[in-house]
Each structure stands twice: as structure tokens, then as C-alpha cells.
Amino acid sequence: MSFPRVLLVKQHFPNRALADIPAEVHRQLAQSTFASQVKPGGSVAIGVGSRGIVNINIITRAIVDYWKSIGREPFIFPAMGSHGAATAEGQADVLAHYGITEATMGCPVRSQLEVVSLGKTGDGIEAFMDRLAFESDGVMMAGRVKWHTDYIGGIESGLFKMMAIGLGKFAGAKNYHAQAYRHYGLEHVIRTVGRQVLASGKVIGGLAILEDANHATAKLAAVPAQSMEQEEERLLALVSQWRARIPVKELDILIVDEMGKHISGAGMDTKVINRSVWGESNCFPDLPLIRRVFTRELSDMSYGNAVGIGLADMVTDRLLASVNWNTTHINSITANTITAIRTPIHFATDRECLDNLALSCGVFEPATLKIARIRNTMHLDVLELSETLREEVDANPALEILATRDWEYETDGMLPDTFGVATGAAH
């Protein structure tokens, strides 16, 4: 088929990157009340999650160094529900691939799945905490505050969610998601379970991490336990203003080069591709209308977890070949997002996928299709837009055309590697 010419476009976002991340970590923690809540020589459990947070190894090492500098004994534990195939070894491996090991952090990394009950919320939901964290002298989390892929609320993804689903490990994650799906909704469960965890007195606070639209570390905030709920609401409202978007009104086809659990909890950020994990399309009216989504690869950093594959309308055979279905099923069933792992139509090459997908767009001339291509839903600073979108590009002062080219494939029928994406079969 004859597709339109391609514009390589740079989307310019404000640069909010912190100049010295370790120094800012130390400043935030030093001015907080965290230290006064842990006796000298006491142990501090630092919870780190499974998302691909930029500079998470640098941030975590700086947290460790702060606690050691004031005479406390920190250790790191994976604050994860079902990621890493819900195994202690798998979760430690996820941290290791982010550069978080005993050798690089200068403190122990302790991964296990046993939990302690913290009693029940007013709704009768039993709350849990990682046993090693509970046995420490104080628990803090390091987590990114951002929008959630499954719902819209005052608190979405952040420290409160980590307190519930992360600190509760696999036992907690199964329980909370089931209650959210059947009865209360996820935000209600996150809030009420989070309050129950705080009532244990074990949590001293958390370091909130905010990223700008360039996915640079833009703000760090030491958030005390007693004001965590209110402060997280404020931080979510702030970071939501920085959110990157696909800068056009509508698309016939969105090409996503890679998906993965480290990119988004849903594999692809639903609030970029305008899809729901429950199977709905174009459910966010402030986002572009996107008729079809084609996803090419599963990132090797997802370790075979293909949660979110069902958000695509078309995928490649090679994406399917890299799926670890056991890992994917565990995560999907735990989160009650069965729809999000349905297998889309698939073909061997990009050319076959796009030729067939174009037939379903209601457009009779392929050269008139409106197409965008992105590396993944986390990186929207550089993208490809079809020349059929030129009018919108020219009218947007934040967009700069870097190059133009004809639509082309490699000799094997694959699209050229525009973004230099490192993908491959999962481990």
C-alpha cells in the first residue's frame, strides 16, 4: 500500500530536570522529621517498586547514603505485588535490572513474600505488610507520583498505592484488586488500605518522585506519614499538568514500537493511547481520537510480562513469541484485568500488519491516513507523524520538524529503527 510521507517531529517540553539529584534527596530527607522517628542504630526498610522510574538507582542510593550518614541501618525491599512473577527471586531480579543490588546500593536487598496482617479496614478489607519491613524500626517508600492507567481520581499512582499494593506483596495485591473489582473501586481501596497501613505506626513517610514530560527527575519531596494523603493529592495535580500527549486531534493508526511493564502498569499508558484496560476505546475526551493501535515489540525489560497486549488492535508475531504467559497471567488475574491480555490479530511483519490494519480504518486511500509512531508511551518527545498531519504540526509552536522521508520498510518487511529501541525476547 502507498502510505503518506513521514515527518520526524520533536515535541518541545519545558525542562524541569533537577541539577543534582543526590543533593536534593539529602536536602529533602534532612529537612524532614524522618530521622527523629528511628532510633540511632535502628533499621530502616526502603520500599522500591517495579516501574521504570528514571534515575531510580541514583535516588535509591542517595536515600541509603542519607540514612547511613546519620547512623541508621537501611535495607531495601521490593515493594511489589505480582510483578516478577510474584516470586522473591523474580522481584529481586527486577530491582537488579534497574541497577539496585547490594553491591551498587551499599546495603542489603531483602526480597521475600511473607506478610504480616495489619487488621481490617472499616469495609472489612484485611491489610498486609511485608514481614521484614514490619520488623524494621521504620518503613519509607521511594515512589513516583503520576496518573493511574485504570481510573481517574484524587489519588492515583504513588506512595499511597505503594503502601497498599506494594507493601502488601502478592497476598495484599490479590485481596485489594479483588475487593476493588467487586465492590469498592480501586481508589477507595487504595485510600482505605493506605490509612490502615499508616495506622500501624510503622511508616515514617516516603520520597515522592515527579517526572516532567521529558521524563527527567523534576521534583523530589519528602512526604511525612501524617500528611501523606493530602500531599499526594497536591503532587498528583501538579504532575498531571506536566503530562506529555500525542499532539494531534485524531489518528487512524498509532504505531507503538514497544510496550512493557516497566513503561506502564498497563504495558502502554492508557492515558496516551486512549484505551481502557476494561476494553473500551477513546474513553478519555481530552485525548486524541485513535482508531487503531499497532504494537510492534515487547521490551526485554518487561521480562515476558505482556499485560496490556489486549489494548492493541494488531501486534506482530515476534511480540507474541516473546510473551511469558505464566508471568502475564499471574499479573493479569491478580489485577482483574483479563480483557487487557486478550490476543490481538497478528502477522509476521510490520508491512503485513499495517496493510491489513489500514483496511479496517474506513479510509479508501491509504495515502490519506493519519498515522503517528512513537517509541513507547513514556517517550513522546520525538515521534513520527504522517504528512497528512502537516497542518496541525505547522500550527503548533511546540513542534519542530527534524526530517522528512518516504514511507519505507526494510528488506524483511519491518519498519526502520527510528528511535533506536532496544527490544528482544523476554528472559
WOUR-V561489 format. One record per pair of residues at least 12 apart in sequence whose ideal C-beta (glycine too) atoms are under 8 Angstrom apart, sorted by the first residue. I is the first residue (numbers start at 0). J is the second residue. D is the distance in whole Angstrom. If there is no record, write none. Layout:
((I & J & D) (I & J & D))
This chain:
((0 & 353 & 8) (0 & 354 & 5) (0 & 357 & 6) (0 & 365 & 4) (1 & 365 & 6) (1 & 366 & 5) (1 & 406 & 8) (2 & 353 & 7) (2 & 357 & 8) (2 & 365 & 5) (2 & 366 & 7) (2 & 368 & 6) (2 & 370 & 7) (2 & 385 & 7) (2 & 406 & 4) (3 & 365 & 8) (3 & 366 & 5) (3 & 367 & 7) (3 & 368 & 6) (3 & 370 & 7) (3 & 385 & 4) (3 & 386 & 5) (3 & 387 & 5) (3 & 406 & 7) (4 & 385 & 7) (4 & 386 & 4) (4 & 403 & 6) (4 & 404 & 7) (4 & 405 & 6) (4 & 406 & 6) (5 & 372 & 8) (5 & 383 & 5) (5 & 384 & 8) (5 & 385 & 6) (5 & 386 & 7) (5 & 403 & 7) (5 & 404 & 5) (5 & 405 & 7) (5 & 406 & 6) (6 & 383 & 7) (6 & 384 & 5) (6 & 385 & 7) (6 & 386 & 6) (6 & 388 & 7) (6 & 389 & 7) (6 & 392 & 6) (6 & 400 & 5) (6 & 402 & 8) (6 & 403 & 6) (7 & 381 & 7) (7 & 383 & 6) (7 & 400 & 7) (7 & 401 & 5) (7 & 402 & 4) (7 & 403 & 7) (7 & 404 & 7) (7 & 417 & 7) (8 & 381 & 7) (8 & 382 & 6) (8 & 383 & 7) (8 & 384 & 5) (8 & 392 & 6) (8 & 398 & 5) (8 & 399 & 7) (8 & 400 & 6) (8 & 401 & 7) (9 & 380 & 7) (9 & 381 & 6) (9 & 398 & 7) (9 & 399 & 4) (9 & 400 & 8) (9 & 401 & 5) (10 & 243 & 7) (10 & 246 & 6) (10 & 379 & 6) (10 & 380 & 5) (10 & 381 & 7) (10 & 382 & 7) (10 & 397 & 6) (10 & 398 & 6) (11 & 380 & 8) (11 & 397 & 5) (11 & 398 & 7) (11 & 399 & 6) (12 & 211 & 7) (12 & 212 & 4) (12 & 213 & 5) (12 & 241 & 8) (12 & 243 & 6) (12 & 380 & 7) (12 & 397 & 7) (13 & 211 & 7) (13 & 212 & 7) (13 & 241 & 8) (14 & 211 & 7) (14 & 213 & 6) (14 & 215 & 7) (15 & 211 & 4) (15 & 213 & 8) (15 & 215 & 7) (15 & 217 & 4) (15 & 218 & 7) (15 & 241 & 7) (16 & 211 & 7) (16 & 213 & 7) (16 & 215 & 4) (16 & 216 & 7) (16 & 217 & 6) (17 & 215 & 8) (17 & 216 & 5) (17 & 217 & 7) (17 & 218 & 7) (17 & 219 & 7) (20 & 54 & 6) (20 & 57 & 5) (20 & 58 & 6) (20 & 61 & 7) (20 & 216 & 6) (20 & 219 & 7) (21 & 57 & 7) (21 & 60 & 8) (21 & 61 & 4) (21 & 64 & 7) (23 & 219 & 5) (24 & 58 & 6) (24 & 61 & 4) (24 & 62 & 6) (24 & 65 & 7) (24 & 206 & 7) (24 & 219 & 6) (25 & 61 & 6) (25 & 64 & 8) (25 & 65 & 5) (25 & 68 & 8) (27 & 206 & 7) (27 & 219 & 5) (27 & 220 & 6) (27 & 221 & 4) (28 & 62 & 7) (28 & 65 & 5) (28 & 206 & 7) (28 & 221 & 5) (29 & 65 & 7) (30 & 221 & 7) (31 & 204 & 6) (31 & 221 & 4) (31 & 223 & 6) (32 & 204 & 8) (32 & 223 & 6) (33 & 137 & 8) (33 & 139 & 7) (33 & 203 & 5) (33 & 204 & 6) (33 & 221 & 7) (33 & 223 & 8) (34 & 69 & 5) (34 & 71 & 7) (36 & 137 & 6) (36 & 203 & 4) (37 & 71 & 5) (37 & 136 & 5) (37 & 137 & 4) (37 & 203 & 7) (38 & 136 & 6) (39 & 70 & 5) (39 & 71 & 7) (40 & 70 & 6) (40 & 71 & 7) (40 & 72 & 7) (41 & 71 & 6) (41 & 72 & 7) (41 & 135 & 8) (41 & 136 & 3) (41 & 137 & 7) (42 & 71 & 7) (42 & 72 & 5) (42 & 73 & 7) (42 & 74 & 7) (42 & 135 & 4) (42 & 136 & 5) (42 & 137 & 8) (43 & 66 & 5) (43 & 71 & 5) (43 & 72 & 7) (43 & 73 & 4) (43 & 74 & 7) (43 & 135 & 6) (43 & 136 & 7) (43 & 137 & 5) (43 & 138 & 8) (43 & 139 & 7) (43 & 203 & 8) (44 & 73 & 8) (44 & 74 & 6) (44 & 75 & 8) (44 & 76 & 6) (44 & 129 & 8) (44 & 131 & 7) (44 & 132 & 4) (44 & 135 & 4) (44 & 137 & 7) (44 & 138 & 5) (44 & 139 & 7) (45 & 59 & 7) (45 & 62 & 6) (45 & 63 & 7) (45 & 66 & 8) (45 & 73 & 6) (45 & 74 & 7) (45 & 75 & 5) (45 & 76 & 7) (45 & 139 & 6) (45 & 140 & 8) (45 & 141 & 6) (46 & 75 & 8) (46 & 76 & 6) (46 & 77 & 8) (46 & 78 & 3) (46 & 129 & 8) (46 & 132 & 7) (46 & 138 & 7) (46 & 139 & 7) (46 & 140 & 4) (46 & 141 & 7) (46 & 142 & 8) (46 & 161 & 6) (46 & 165 & 6) (46 & 166 & 6) (47 & 59 & 6) (47 & 75 & 6) (47 & 76 & 8) (47 & 77 & 7) (47 & 78 & 6) (47 & 94 & 6) (47 & 97 & 8) (47 & 99 & 6) (47 & 140 & 8) (47 & 141 & 6) (48 & 77 & 8) (48 & 78 & 5) (48 & 79 & 6) (48 & 140 & 8) (48 & 141 & 8) (48 & 142 & 6) (48 & 143 & 8) (48 & 161 & 6) (48 & 165 & 5) (49 & 77 & 7) (49 & 79 & 5) (49 & 82 & 4) (49 & 83 & 7) (49 & 90 & 7) (49 & 93 & 5) (49 & 260 & 7) (49 & 261 & 7) (50 & 143 & 6) (50 & 261 & 6) (50 & 264 & 7) (51 & 97 & 8) (51 & 259 & 8) (51 & 261 & 3) (51 & 262 & 6) (51 & 300 & 7) (51 & 377 & 7) (52 & 97 & 8) (52 & 142 & 8) (52 & 143 & 5) (52 & 208 & 6) (52 & 210 & 7) (53 & 210 & 6) (53 & 214 & 5) (53 & 215 & 7) (53 & 216 & 6) (54 & 216 & 5) (55 & 97 & 5) (55 & 98 & 8) (55 & 99 & 7) (55 & 141 & 7) (55 & 208 & 8) (56 & 97 & 6) (56 & 98 & 4) (56 & 99 & 6) (56 & 103 & 7) (56 & 104 & 8) (58 & 141 & 6) (58 & 206 & 7) (58 & 208 & 6) (58 & 216 & 7) (58 & 219 & 7) (59 & 75 & 7) (59 & 99 & 6) (59 & 104 & 6) (59 & 141 & 6) (60 & 103 & 7) (60 & 104 & 6) (60 & 105 & 7) (62 & 139 & 8) (62 & 141 & 6) (62 & 206 & 6) (63 & 75 & 7) (63 & 104 & 5) (63 & 105 & 6) (63 & 106 & 5) (64 & 105 & 7) (67 & 105 & 7) (67 & 106 & 7) (71 & 136 & 8) (72 & 106 & 8) (73 & 106 & 5) (74 & 106 & 6) (74 & 107 & 4) (74 & 108 & 7) (74 & 109 & 5) (74 & 131 & 8) (74 & 135 & 7) (75 & 94 & 7) (75 & 99 & 6) (75 & 104 & 6) (75 & 106 & 6) (75 & 107 & 7) (75 & 108 & 5) (75 & 109 & 7) (76 & 108 & 7) (76 & 109 & 5) (76 & 110 & 6) (76 & 129 & 6) (76 & 131 & 6) (76 & 132 & 6) (77 & 90 & 4) (77 & 91 & 6) (77 & 93 & 7) (77 & 94 & 6) (77 & 110 & 5) (78 & 129 & 7) (78 & 140 & 6) (78 & 142 & 8) (78 & 161 & 5) (78 & 165 & 3) (78 & 166 & 6) (79 & 93 & 7) (79 & 165 & 6) (79 & 168 & 7) (80 & 164 & 5) (80 & 165 & 7) (80 & 167 & 7) (80 & 168 & 7) (80 & 169 & 6) (80 & 171 & 7) (80 & 172 & 3) (80 & 173 & 8) (80 & 333 & 6) (81 & 169 & 6) (81 & 172 & 5) (81 & 173 & 8) (81 & 329 & 5) (81 & 330 & 5) (81 & 333 & 4) (81 & 334 & 7) (82 & 260 & 6) (82 & 304 & 7) (82 & 330 & 7) (83 & 302 & 7) (84 & 302 & 8) (84 & 323 & 8) (84 & 325 & 7) (84 & 326 & 5) (84 & 329 & 6) (85 & 112 & 7) (85 & 169 & 4) (85 & 329 & 5) (85 & 333 & 7) (86 & 112 & 7) (87 & 110 & 5) (87 & 111 & 5) (87 & 112 & 6) (88 & 110 & 7) (89 & 302 & 8) (89 & 326 & 8) (90 & 110 & 5) (91 & 108 & 6) (91 & 110 & 4) (92 & 302 & 8) (93 & 302 & 7) (94 & 108 & 6) (94 & 110 & 8) (96 & 300 & 7) (109 & 131 & 5) (111 & 129 & 8) (111 & 130 & 7) (111 & 131 & 6) (112 & 168 & 5) (112 & 169 & 6) (112 & 170 & 7) (113 & 129 & 8) (113 & 130 & 4) (113 & 131 & 8) (113 & 168 & 8) (114 & 127 & 4) (114 & 128 & 6) (114 & 129 & 6) (114 & 130 & 6) (114 & 167 & 6) (114 & 168 & 5) (114 & 170 & 5) (114 & 171 & 7) (115 & 127 & 7) (115 & 128 & 5) (115 & 129 & 8) (115 & 130 & 5) (115 & 133 & 4) (117 & 195 & 6) (117 & 196 & 6) (117 & 198 & 8) (117 & 199 & 5) (118 & 195 & 6) (118 & 198 & 8) (119 & 195 & 7) (120 & 191 & 4) (120 & 192 & 6) (120 & 194 & 7) (120 & 195 & 5) (121 & 191 & 7) (122 & 178 & 8) (122 & 182 & 8) (122 & 183 & 6) (122 & 187 & 8) (122 & 191 & 6) (124 & 174 & 7) (124 & 175 & 7) (124 & 178 & 5) (124 & 183 & 8) (124 & 188 & 7) (124 & 191 & 7) (124 & 192 & 6) (124 & 195 & 8) (125 & 174 & 6) (126 & 163 & 7) (126 & 167 & 7) (126 & 171 & 7) (126 & 192 & 5) (126 & 195 & 4) (126 & 196 & 6) (127 & 166 & 8) (127 & 167 & 4) (127 & 168 & 7) (127 & 170 & 5) (127 & 171 & 4) (127 & 174 & 7) (128 & 166 & 5) (128 & 167 & 7) (128 & 171 & 8) (128 & 196 & 6) (128 & 199 & 7) (128 & 201 & 7) (129 & 166 & 6) (129 & 167 & 8) (129 & 168 & 6) (132 & 166 & 6) (132 & 201 & 7) (133 & 199 & 8) (133 & 201 & 6) (135 & 201 & 8) (137 & 201 & 7) (137 & 202 & 8) (137 & 203 & 4) (138 & 166 & 7) (138 & 201 & 5) (138 & 202 & 5) (138 & 203 & 7) (139 & 202 & 7) (139 & 203 & 5) (139 & 204 & 6) (139 & 205 & 6) (139 & 206 & 7) (140 & 158 & 5) (140 & 161 & 5) (140 & 162 & 7) (140 & 165 & 7) (140 & 166 & 8) (140 & 202 & 8) (140 & 205 & 4) (140 & 206 & 7) (141 & 205 & 7) (141 & 206 & 5) (141 & 208 & 7) (142 & 157 & 6) (142 & 158 & 5) (142 & 160 & 8) (142 & 161 & 4) (142 & 165 & 8) (142 & 205 & 6) (142 & 206 & 8) (142 & 207 & 7) (142 & 208 & 7) (143 & 156 & 7) (143 & 157 & 7) (143 & 207 & 8) (143 & 208 & 5) (143 & 209 & 7) (143 & 210 & 7) (144 & 156 & 7) (144 & 157 & 4) (144 & 158 & 7) (144 & 207 & 5) (144 & 208 & 7) (144 & 209 & 6) (144 & 231 & 6) (144 & 234 & 5) (144 & 235 & 6) (144 & 238 & 6) (145 & 157 & 7) (145 & 209 & 8) (145 & 210 & 7) (145 & 235 & 7) (145 & 238 & 6) (146 & 235 & 7) (146 & 238 & 8) (146 & 239 & 6) (146 & 242 & 7) (146 & 270 & 6) (147 & 160 & 7) (147 & 185 & 7) (147 & 264 & 8) (148 & 263 & 6) (148 & 264 & 5) (148 & 265 & 4) (148 & 268 & 6) (148 & 269 & 4) (148 & 270 & 7) (148 & 276 & 6) (149 & 185 & 6) (149 & 264 & 8) (149 & 265 & 7) (149 & 269 & 7) (149 & 275 & 8) (149 & 276 & 5) (149 & 336 & 7) (150 & 184 & 7) (150 & 185 & 5) (150 & 186 & 6) (152 & 186 & 4) (153 & 186 & 7) (153 & 232 & 5) (153 & 235 & 7) (154 & 186 & 6) (154 & 189 & 6) (154 & 190 & 6) (154 & 228 & 7) (154 & 231 & 5) (154 & 232 & 6) (154 & 235 & 7) (155 & 186 & 7) (155 & 235 & 6) (156 & 264 & 7) (157 & 207 & 7) (157 & 231 & 5) (157 & 234 & 7) (157 & 235 & 7) (158 & 205 & 4) (158 & 207 & 6) (158 & 222 & 6) (158 & 227 & 6) (158 & 231 & 6) (159 & 189 & 5) (159 & 190 & 7) (159 & 193 & 4) (159 & 227 & 7) (159 & 228 & 6) (159 & 231 & 6) (160 & 189 & 5) (160 & 193 & 8) (161 & 205 & 7) (162 & 192 & 7) (162 & 193 & 5) (162 & 196 & 5) (162 & 197 & 7) (162 & 202 & 7) (162 & 205 & 8) (163 & 175 & 6) (163 & 188 & 7) (163 & 189 & 5) (163 & 192 & 4) (163 & 193 & 5) (163 & 196 & 7) (164 & 176 & 8) (164 & 189 & 8) (166 & 196 & 6) (167 & 192 & 7) (167 & 196 & 8) (169 & 333 & 7) (171 & 192 & 8) (172 & 333 & 5) (172 & 334 & 8) (173 & 333 & 5) (175 & 188 & 5) (175 & 189 & 8) (175 & 192 & 6) (176 & 333 & 6) (176 & 334 & 5) (176 & 335 & 5) (177 & 335 & 7) (179 & 335 & 8) (180 & 335 & 4) (190 & 228 & 7) (193 & 227 & 8) (193 & 228 & 7) (194 & 228 & 7) (197 & 224 & 5) (197 & 227 & 7) (202 & 224 & 5) (203 & 223 & 8) (203 & 224 & 6) (204 & 221 & 6) (204 & 222 & 5) (204 & 223 & 5) (204 & 224 & 5) (204 & 227 & 7) (205 & 221 & 8) (205 & 222 & 5) (205 & 227 & 7) (206 & 219 & 6) (206 & 220 & 7) (206 & 221 & 6) (206 & 222 & 7) (207 & 219 & 7) (207 & 220 & 4) (207 & 221 & 8) (207 & 222 & 5) (207 & 230 & 8) (207 & 231 & 7) (207 & 234 & 5) (209 & 234 & 6) (209 & 237 & 7) (209 & 238 & 5) (209 & 241 & 8) (210 & 238 & 7) (210 & 241 & 8) (211 & 241 & 5) (212 & 241 & 5) (212 & 242 & 7) (212 & 243 & 4) (212 & 379 & 7) (212 & 380 & 7) (213 & 380 & 6) (214 & 377 & 6) (214 & 378 & 7) (217 & 238 & 8) (217 & 241 & 7) (218 & 234 & 8) (218 & 237 & 8) (218 & 238 & 8) (220 & 234 & 6) (222 & 234 & 8) (242 & 270 & 7) (243 & 271 & 8) (243 & 379 & 4) (243 & 380 & 7) (244 & 271 & 7) (244 & 286 & 7) (244 & 287 & 8) (244 & 379 & 7) (245 & 271 & 7) (245 & 286 & 8) (245 & 287 & 5) (245 & 289 & 8) (245 & 371 & 6) (245 & 373 & 7) (245 & 379 & 7) (245 & 382 & 7) (246 & 391 & 7) (246 & 392 & 8) (246 & 395 & 6) (246 & 397 & 7) (246 & 398 & 6) (247 & 287 & 6) (247 & 369 & 7) (247 & 371 & 7) (247 & 384 & 7) (247 & 388 & 5) (247 & 391 & 5) (248 & 287 & 6) (248 & 288 & 7) (248 & 391 & 7) (249 & 287 & 6) (249 & 288 & 4) (249 & 289 & 7) (249 & 290 & 8) (249 & 369 & 6) (250 & 287 & 6) (250 & 288 & 7) (250 & 289 & 5) (250 & 290 & 7) (250 & 369 & 5) (250 & 370 & 7) (250 & 371 & 5) (251 & 290 & 5) (251 & 291 & 7) (251 & 357 & 8) (251 & 360 & 4) (251 & 362 & 6) (251 & 368 & 5) (251 & 369 & 5) (251 & 370 & 6) (252 & 290 & 7) (252 & 291 & 5) (252 & 292 & 8) (252 & 293 & 6) (252 & 353 & 7) (252 & 356 & 6) (252 & 357 & 7) (252 & 360 & 7) (252 & 368 & 6) (252 & 369 & 8) (252 & 370 & 5) (252 & 371 & 8) (253 & 272 & 6) (253 & 289 & 5) (253 & 291 & 7) (253 & 292 & 5) (253 & 293 & 7) (253 & 370 & 8) (253 & 371 & 5) (253 & 372 & 8) (253 & 373 & 7) (254 & 293 & 5) (254 & 295 & 7) (254 & 353 & 8) (254 & 370 & 7) (254 & 371 & 7) (254 & 372 & 4) (254 & 373 & 7) (254 & 383 & 8) (254 & 414 & 7) (255 & 267 & 6) (255 & 272 & 7) (255 & 292 & 7) (255 & 293 & 7) (255 & 294 & 5) (255 & 295 & 7) (255 & 311 & 7) (255 & 372 & 8) (255 & 373 & 6) (255 & 375 & 6) (255 & 376 & 7) (256 & 295 & 5) (256 & 296 & 6) (256 & 372 & 7) (256 & 373 & 7) (256 & 374 & 5) (256 & 375 & 6) (256 & 417 & 8) (256 & 418 & 6) (256 & 420 & 5) (256 & 422 & 8) (257 & 294 & 8) (257 & 295 & 7) (257 & 296 & 4) (257 & 297 & 7) (257 & 298 & 5) (257 & 374 & 7) (257 & 375 & 5) (257 & 420 & 5) (257 & 422 & 5) (258 & 294 & 5) (258 & 296 & 7) (258 & 297 & 6) (258 & 298 & 7) (258 & 301 & 7) (258 & 305 & 8) (258 & 307 & 6) (258 & 308 & 7) (258 & 311 & 8) (258 & 318 & 8) (258 & 375 & 7) (258 & 376 & 8) (259 & 297 & 6) (259 & 298 & 3) (259 & 300 & 6) (259 & 301 & 3) (259 & 304 & 7) (259 & 375 & 7) (260 & 301 & 5) (260 & 302 & 7) (260 & 304 & 4) (260 & 306 & 6) (260 & 330 & 7) (261 & 298 & 7) (261 & 300 & 5) (261 & 301 & 6) (262 & 298 & 7) (262 & 301 & 8) (262 & 375 & 5) (262 & 376 & 6) (262 & 377 & 5) (263 & 307 & 7) (263 & 376 & 6) (263 & 377 & 7) (264 & 306 & 8) (265 & 306 & 7) (265 & 307 & 4) (265 & 310 & 7) (265 & 336 & 7) (265 & 339 & 6) (266 & 301 & 7) (266 & 304 & 8) (266 & 305 & 7) (266 & 306 & 5) (266 & 307 & 2) (266 & 308 & 7) (266 & 310 & 7) (266 & 339 & 7) (267 & 292 & 8) (267 & 294 & 7) (267 & 307 & 5) (267 & 310 & 5) (267 & 311 & 8) (267 & 375 & 7) (267 & 376 & 5) (268 & 376 & 4) (268 & 377 & 7) (269 & 283 & 8) (269 & 310 & 7) (270 & 283 & 6) (270 & 286 & 7) (271 & 286 & 8) (271 & 373 & 8) (271 & 376 & 4) (271 & 379 & 7) (272 & 289 & 6) (272 & 292 & 6) (272 & 310 & 6) (272 & 376 & 6) (273 & 286 & 4) (273 & 287 & 6) (273 & 288 & 7) (273 & 289 & 5) (274 & 289 & 8) (274 & 292 & 7) (274 & 310 & 4) (276 & 307 & 8) (276 & 310 & 7) (276 & 336 & 5) (276 & 338 & 7) (276 & 339 & 4) (277 & 336 & 8) (277 & 338 & 6) (278 & 309 & 7) (278 & 338 & 4) (278 & 339 & 8) (290 & 360 & 6) (290 & 361 & 8) (291 & 312 & 5) (291 & 313 & 7) (291 & 356 & 5) (291 & 359 & 6) (291 & 360 & 6) (292 & 310 & 7) (292 & 311 & 5) (292 & 312 & 5) (292 & 313 & 8) (293 & 311 & 7) (293 & 312 & 7) (293 & 313 & 5) (293 & 314 & 7) (293 & 352 & 6) (293 & 353 & 7) (293 & 356 & 6) (294 & 308 & 7) (294 & 310 & 8) (294 & 311 & 4) (294 & 313 & 8) (294 & 314 & 5) (294 & 315 & 8) (294 & 318 & 7) (294 & 343 & 8) (295 & 314 & 7) (295 & 315 & 6) (295 & 318 & 7) (295 & 349 & 6) (295 & 414 & 7) (296 & 315 & 7) (296 & 317 & 7) (296 & 318 & 6) (296 & 321 & 8) (296 & 420 & 7) (296 & 422 & 4) (297 & 318 & 5) (297 & 321 & 5) (297 & 322 & 6) (297 & 422 & 7) (297 & 425 & 6) (298 & 375 & 7) (298 & 420 & 8) (298 & 421 & 8) (298 & 422 & 5) (299 & 321 & 8) (299 & 421 & 7) (299 & 422 & 6) (299 & 423 & 4) (299 & 424 & 7) (299 & 425 & 6) (299 & 426 & 7) (301 & 425 & 6) (302 & 323 & 7) (302 & 326 & 7) (302 & 425 & 5) (302 & 426 & 6) (303 & 321 & 7) (303 & 322 & 6) (303 & 323 & 3) (303 & 326 & 5) (303 & 327 & 7) (303 & 425 & 3) (303 & 426 & 7) (304 & 323 & 7) (304 & 326 & 5) (304 & 327 & 6) (304 & 330 & 6) (304 & 425 & 8) (305 & 318 & 8) (305 & 321 & 8) (305 & 322 & 4) (305 & 323 & 8) (305 & 324 & 8) (305 & 327 & 5) (305 & 340 & 7) (306 & 327 & 6) (306 & 330 & 5) (306 & 331 & 5) (306 & 334 & 7) (306 & 336 & 7) (306 & 339 & 6) (306 & 340 & 6) (307 & 339 & 5) (307 & 340 & 8) (308 & 322 & 7) (308 & 327 & 8) (308 & 339 & 7) (308 & 340 & 6) (308 & 341 & 8) (308 & 342 & 7) (308 & 343 & 7) (309 & 338 & 6) (309 & 339 & 5) (309 & 340 & 5) (309 & 341 & 4) (309 & 342 & 7) (309 & 343 & 7) (310 & 339 & 6) (311 & 343 & 5) (312 & 343 & 6) (312 & 344 & 7) (312 & 356 & 7) (312 & 359 & 8) (313 & 343 & 6) (313 & 344 & 5) (313 & 345 & 7) (313 & 346 & 8) (313 & 352 & 5) (313 & 355 & 7) (313 & 356 & 5) (314 & 342 & 8) (314 & 343 & 5) (314 & 344 & 8) (314 & 345 & 5) (314 & 352 & 8) (315 & 345 & 6) (315 & 346 & 7) (315 & 347 & 7) (315 & 348 & 7) (315 & 349 & 7) (315 & 352 & 6) (316 & 345 & 5) (316 & 346 & 7) (316 & 347 & 5) (317 & 347 & 8) (318 & 345 & 7) (319 & 342 & 7) (319 & 345 & 6) (320 & 424 & 7) (321 & 423 & 7) (321 & 424 & 4) (321 & 425 & 5) (322 & 425 & 7) (323 & 425 & 5) (327 & 340 & 6) (328 & 340 & 7) (347 & 412 & 8) (348 & 408 & 8) (348 & 411 & 7) (348 & 412 & 3) (348 & 413 & 6) (349 & 408 & 7) (349 & 412 & 6) (349 & 413 & 5) (349 & 414 & 5) (350 & 408 & 5) (350 & 412 & 4) (350 & 413 & 8) (351 & 412 & 7) (366 & 387 & 8) (367 & 387 & 6) (368 & 385 & 6) (368 & 387 & 7) (369 & 385 & 6) (369 & 387 & 5) (369 & 388 & 6) (370 & 383 & 8) (370 & 384 & 7) (370 & 385 & 4) (370 & 387 & 8) (371 & 383 & 7) (371 & 384 & 5) (371 & 385 & 7) (371 & 388 & 8) (372 & 384 & 8) (372 & 414 & 8) (372 & 417 & 7) (374 & 417 & 8) (374 & 418 & 4) (374 & 420 & 6) (375 & 420 & 8) (378 & 418 & 8) (381 & 401 & 8) (381 & 418 & 7) (383 & 417 & 6) (386 & 403 & 7))
